[in-house]
Amino acid sequence: MLFIKNAKILTMEGADFECASILVEGKKISAIGEGLAAPAGAQVIDAAGYLVTPGLIDAHTHLGLAGTALRWEGADYNEVSDPVTPHVRALDAINGFDESFYDSIKGGVTCVATSPGSANVICGQLAAMKTGGSKRADDLVIKEPLAIKCALGENPKNVHGQMQKKAPISRMGTAAIFRETFMKAQEYLEKKKNAEEGKKPDFNMKYEALIPVLEREIPIHIHAHQANDIHTAIRLIKEFNIRATIIHCTDAHLIIDDLVEAGLPTIIGPTLGFKSKPEVTHKTFATADALVKAGIKTCITTDHPVIPLQHLNVCAALCVQAGMDETEALKAITIYAAEVIGLEDRVGSLKVGKDADIVIWDKNPLDATSHALYTIIDGKIVYEQQ
């Protein structure tokens, strides 16, 4: 058992507390509030003068797939041999020994969605995982597959068209490959369902990977920065009646009404850094605030390693600098992120019954000079500042 006492607690769901306690039993929060007493035998942390929040969550990263201080040797997030690779799994490349995992828990990040990259039209399967408690990827995973990554815009046409001189070489070609693949997967699924015994279609691993998407069991996460690519994403999602989240969504503030009508969740970023290509010309830290105010479910990403994951709180702080409410910015890296990836029943807030992913800070994490004093994942202290 773990007992945290005398803490100012920001729950991110329900009431906050100026001076209260949290009891952790096993991997779960079993009690939270004022007037609690430490049970006999519990490990006690006195958090007087400190701030307690849920562990931070980044809904779109490449953690464990992009090796720190490595080149091609650690670049395992894009299988560029084919523009259609829904069958590849992030889980098979995650390296839990990479130092970015330690940096993440030091920065108070306890949960991420880790994803194949955006080189392909259909890129592969995401995994949601904790950032500490084990070095073995299988032990870290919360849900897998979480979603299927897809991509529009510059990346597929650059990697395949410009570099490999094969389709897709245009936005038209990218959308056509998406449509053709999903149409064939639909046909495959119908044949499987309707075939007489012994007459099912030949096994196709790519189409098998897309069946959970077609049956709306999992969503696609579709990479789209530019307004016209976001519009294409909305069009494709409607055509196939699939669940989806739009990743990056850089031009979102320019087409707010269209996104409200579509009702799709979004993941905004990476916003910190240079405008490195034409499709991010309009990136601004004001985008997340505009979406939240419009009632769109959204959260903030580092797109690690584009921005190192331990700076997720800094990205949220810069959104506050651009006008976002502090509480909303914190929610965008905790409970909103959990909602976007569909794991709000386990993570994202401090609530009885949820995973005991807890961070004790020396000051508000939206202060860029803040430090995580303790990071707790599944009830286990995985980082303690020395």
C-alpha positions in Angstrom: 0.0 0.0 0.0 1.0 3.6 -0.7 -0.4 6.6 1.2 0.1 10.2 -0.1 -0.9 12.8 2.5 -1.2 16.5 3.0 -1.3 17.1 -0.8 -2.9 19.7 -3.0 -4.6 17.5 -5.5 -5.8 18.3 -9.0 -8.0 15.3 -9.9 -8.8 16.4 -13.5 -12.2 14.9 -13.0 -14.5 16.1 -10.2 -13.5 18.1 -7.2 -9.9 19.2 -6.4 -8.5 19.3 -2.9 -6.4 21.9 -1.1 -5.1 19.4 1.5 -6.0 15.7 1.2 -4.7 12.2 0.8 -4.6 9.3 -1.7 -4.6 5.7 -0.8 -3.2 3.2 -3.3 -3.8 -0.5 -2.9 -2.1 -2.7 -5.5 -2.3 -1.0 -8.9 -5.4 1.1 -8.2 -6.5 4.2 -6.3 -8.7 2.9 -3.5 -9.5 6.2 -1.7 -9.0 9.9 -2.2 -10.1 12.8 -0.1 -9.8 14.7 3.2 -9.7 13.0 6.7 -8.1 9.8 5.5 -5.7 7.9 7.8 -2.7 5.9 6.7 -3.4 2.2 7.1 -0.9 0.2 9.1 2.0 -0.9 7.0 1.5 1.6 4.2 4.4 3.4 2.7 3.7 7.1 3.4 4.7 10.1 1.3 4.2 13.5 2.9 3.4 15.8 0.0 2.8 18.9 2.1 3.6 22.0 0.0 3.5 20.0 -3.2 1.0 19.5 -6.0 -0.4 16.1 -7.1 -1.8 15.4 -10.5 -2.6 12.3 -12.6 0.3 11.1 -14.7 0.6 13.0 -18.0 -0.6 11.3 -21.2 0.6 11.8 -24.8 -1.9 10.4 -27.3 0.6 10.3 -30.3 4.2 9.4 -30.0 6.8 7.1 -31.5 8.3 6.2 -28.1 10.3 3.0 -28.3 10.2 3.0 -32.1 12.7 5.8 -32.6 16.0 5.0 -30.9 17.8 7.7 -28.9 21.1 8.8 -30.4 20.6 6.3 -33.3 20.2 6.7 -37.0 18.6 4.0 -39.2 19.7 1.4 -36.6 16.9 2.6 -34.3 14.4 3.9 -36.9 11.7 1.3 -36.6 8.6 3.4 -37.1 8.2 3.3 -40.9 8.0 0.1 -43.0 8.5 1.9 -46.3 8.7 -1.2 -48.5 5.0 -0.8 -49.3 2.6 2.1 -49.0 0.0 -0.2 -47.4 1.1 -1.9 -44.2 -1.9 -2.2 -41.8 -0.5 -5.5 -40.5 2.7 -4.2 -39.0 2.6 -3.7 -35.2 4.3 -1.0 -33.2 4.5 -3.6 -30.4 7.1 -5.6 -32.4 9.6 -2.7 -32.4 9.2 -1.2 -29.0 12.5 -1.0 -27.2 11.8 -0.6 -23.5 15.5 -0.1 -22.7 15.6 3.2 -24.7 16.6 6.1 -22.4 13.5 8.1 -23.5 11.4 5.9 -21.2 13.4 7.2 -18.2 13.2 10.8 -19.5 9.5 10.4 -19.8 8.9 9.3 -16.3 11.3 12.0 -15.0 9.0 14.4 -16.9 5.8 13.0 -15.3 4.6 11.2 -18.4 3.1 7.9 -17.5 1.1 6.8 -20.5 1.4 7.1 -24.3 0.0 5.9 -27.5 3.0 4.8 -29.6 2.5 4.7 -33.4 4.1 3.7 -36.7 5.2 6.8 -38.6 3.4 8.5 -41.5 5.4 7.4 -44.5 2.7 5.1 -45.8 -0.9 5.6 -46.7 -1.9 2.9 -44.2 1.0 2.6 -41.8 0.3 0.0 -39.1 -1.1 -0.7 -35.6 -0.7 1.5 -32.5 -0.2 0.4 -28.9 -1.2 2.2 -25.8 1.4 1.6 -23.0 2.7 2.8 -19.7 6.2 4.4 -19.7 7.7 2.6 -16.7 7.5 -0.4 -14.4 9.1 -2.8 -16.9 11.6 -2.9 -19.7 9.5 -5.6 -21.6 7.1 -4.1 -24.1 4.4 -6.7 -23.4 4.3 -5.7 -19.8 3.9 -2.0 -20.6 1.0 -2.4 -23.0 -2.5 -1.3 -21.9 -4.3 -1.9 -25.3 -3.0 -3.3 -28.6 -4.0 -2.7 -31.2 -5.3 0.7 -30.1 -5.9 2.0 -33.6 -4.6 1.8 -37.2 -2.4 4.7 -38.4 -3.0 6.2 -41.8 -1.5 9.3 -43.5 -2.4 11.9 -46.0 -0.5 14.9 -47.3 3.2 15.3 -48.0 4.7 12.3 -46.3 3.4 9.4 -48.3 3.9 11.3 -51.7 7.4 12.2 -50.6 8.6 8.8 -49.4 7.0 6.8 -52.2 6.6 9.3 -55.0 9.7 11.5 -54.7 12.1 9.0 -53.2 11.0 5.7 -54.6 9.3 6.9 -57.9 6.2 4.8 -57.3 2.6 5.5 -56.2 1.4 7.5 -54.5 3.0 10.6 -56.1 0.0 12.9 -55.5 -2.8 13.6 -52.9 -5.2 12.0 -55.5 -3.1 8.9 -55.5 -2.9 8.7 -51.8 -6.7 8.9 -51.4 -7.2 6.4 -54.2 -4.9 3.9 -52.5 -6.8 4.3 -49.2 -10.1 3.8 -51.0 -8.9 0.8 -52.9 -7.5 -0.9 -49.9 -10.6 -0.4 -47.7 -12.9 -1.4 -50.6 -11.0 -4.7 -51.0 -11.0 -5.2 -47.2 -14.7 -4.7 -47.2 -15.1 -7.3 -50.0 -12.8 -9.7 -48.1 -14.9 -9.3 -44.9 -18.2 -9.9 -46.7 -16.8 -13.0 -48.4 -15.7 -14.3 -45.0 -19.0 -13.7 -43.4 -21.1 -15.1 -46.3 -18.9 -18.0 -47.4 -20.0 -21.6 -47.0 -17.8 -23.8 -44.9 -14.5 -24.5 -46.7 -15.0 -21.7 -49.2 -13.7 -18.7 -47.4 -11.3 -16.4 -49.2 -7.6 -17.0 -49.1 -6.1 -15.5 -45.9 -4.9 -11.9 -46.3 -3.1 -10.5 -43.3 -3.5 -6.8 -44.4 -7.3 -7.1 -44.7 -7.5 -9.1 -41.5 -5.8 -6.1 -39.7 -8.5 -3.8 -41.1 -11.5 -5.8 -40.1 -11.6 -4.3 -36.5 -11.7 -0.9 -38.2 -14.5 -1.8 -40.6 -16.4 -3.3 -37.7 -15.9 -0.1 -35.7 -14.1 -1.9 -32.9 -11.0 0.4 -33.2 -10.5 3.7 -35.0 -8.0 4.9 -37.5 -5.6 7.7 -36.5 -5.2 9.7 -39.6 -2.2 12.0 -40.1 -3.4 15.3 -41.7 -1.9 18.7 -41.3 -3.3 20.9 -44.1 -6.9 22.0 -44.5 -7.5 20.1 -47.7 -6.0 16.9 -46.2 -8.3 17.3 -43.2 -11.2 17.6 -45.5 -10.1 14.5 -47.4 -9.8 12.7 -44.1 -13.4 13.6 -43.2 -14.6 12.5 -46.7 -12.9 9.1 -46.4 -14.1 8.5 -42.9 -17.7 9.2 -44.0 -17.4 6.9 -47.0 -16.4 3.9 -45.0 -18.4 4.8 -41.8 -15.3 4.2 -39.6 -14.3 5.7 -36.3 -11.3 8.1 -36.5 -9.1 10.6 -34.8 -7.3 13.3 -36.8 -3.6 13.6 -35.8 -1.7 16.9 -36.0 -4.6 18.8 -37.5 -2.4 21.9 -37.9 -4.9 23.9 -39.9 -7.8 23.0 -37.6 -8.3 26.6 -36.4 -9.0 27.6 -40.1 -11.8 25.1 -40.5 -13.4 24.9 -37.0 -17.0 24.7 -38.3 -16.1 21.7 -40.5 -14.5 19.9 -37.6 -17.5 20.6 -35.3 -19.8 19.2 -38.0 -17.7 16.1 -38.4 -17.5 15.5 -34.6 -14.1 14.0 -34.7 -11.5 14.0 -31.9 -8.2 15.6 -32.7 -4.6 15.4 -31.4 -2.8 18.8 -31.9 1.0 19.2 -32.4 3.9 19.0 -32.5 3.8 22.8 -32.3 7.1 23.7 -30.7 9.8 24.1 -33.2 10.6 25.3 -36.7 8.0 25.3 -39.5 9.8 22.6 -41.4 7.6 22.0 -44.4 4.8 23.8 -46.3 1.9 21.9 -44.7 2.7 23.3 -41.2 2.8 26.9 -42.4 -0.2 27.8 -40.1 0.9 26.0 -37.0 0.2 28.0 -33.8 -0.1 27.3 -30.1 -3.6 28.9 -30.3 -5.1 25.9 -32.1 -5.8 23.7 -29.1 -7.6 26.5 -27.3 -9.7 27.2 -30.4 -10.8 23.5 -30.6 -11.5 23.2 -26.9 -13.7 26.4 -27.0 -15.6 25.0 -30.0 -16.4 21.8 -28.0 -14.1 19.5 -30.0 -12.5 16.7 -28.0 -8.8 17.4 -28.3 -5.4 16.9 -26.7 -1.8 18.0 -27.1 1.1 15.9 -28.4 4.9 16.2 -28.6 5.0 13.6 -31.5 8.1 12.3 -29.7 10.9 12.3 -30.8 10.0 15.5 -32.8 9.7 17.1 -29.4 11.2 15.0 -26.5 8.3 13.5 -24.6 9.5 14.9 -21.2 8.5 18.4 -22.5 4.8 17.6 -22.9 4.1 19.9 -20.0 6.0 22.7 -21.7 3.9 22.3 -24.8 0.8 22.7 -22.7 2.3 25.7 -21.0 2.9 27.4 -24.3 -0.8 26.8 -25.2 -1.6 28.7 -22.0 0.8 31.5 -23.1 -1.3 31.6 -26.3 -4.5 32.1 -24.4 -5.7 28.6 -23.2 -7.1 28.3 -19.8 -4.7 26.5 -17.4 -7.1 23.9 -16.3 -8.0 23.1 -19.9 -4.3 22.8 -20.8 -3.7 20.3 -18.0 -6.8 18.4 -19.1 -5.4 18.3 -22.6 -2.4 16.3 -21.4 -4.4 14.1 -18.9 -8.1 13.3 -19.1 -8.7 14.7 -22.6 -5.8 12.7 -23.9 -7.2 9.6 -22.2 -10.6 10.2 -23.7 -9.2 10.7 -27.2 -7.5 7.3 -27.1 -10.5 5.7 -25.3 -8.8 4.8 -22.0 -10.5 7.3 -19.7 -11.8 4.4 -17.6 -8.3 3.6 -16.5 -6.1 6.7 -16.8 -6.2 10.5 -17.1 -7.6 11.5 -13.7 -7.3 10.7 -10.0 -10.4 8.7 -9.1 -11.2 5.6 -7.0 -10.8 2.5 -9.2 -8.5 4.0 -11.7 -4.9 3.0 -12.3 -2.6 4.6 -9.7 -0.6 6.7 -12.2 0.3 9.7 -10.0 2.8 12.5 -10.1 3.9 14.7 -7.2 5.3 18.0 -8.4 7.3 20.7 -6.7 5.1 23.3 -8.4 2.5 23.5 -11.1 3.7 21.4 -14.1 2.7 24.3 -16.4 5.6 26.2 -14.9 8.5 25.3 -17.1 10.8 25.2 -14.1 8.8 22.5 -12.3 10.1 19.1 -11.5 8.4 15.8 -10.9 9.5 14.7 -7.4 7.8 11.3 -7.6 6.3 9.5 -10.6 4.1 6.5 -9.7 2.8 4.0 -12.3 0.3 1.3 -11.4 1.0 2.0 -7.7 4.7 1.6 -8.0 7.2 4.5 -7.5 9.2 4.4 -10.8 11.0 7.7 -10.4 12.0 9.7 -7.3 14.0 12.9 -7.5 17.3 12.5 -5.6 
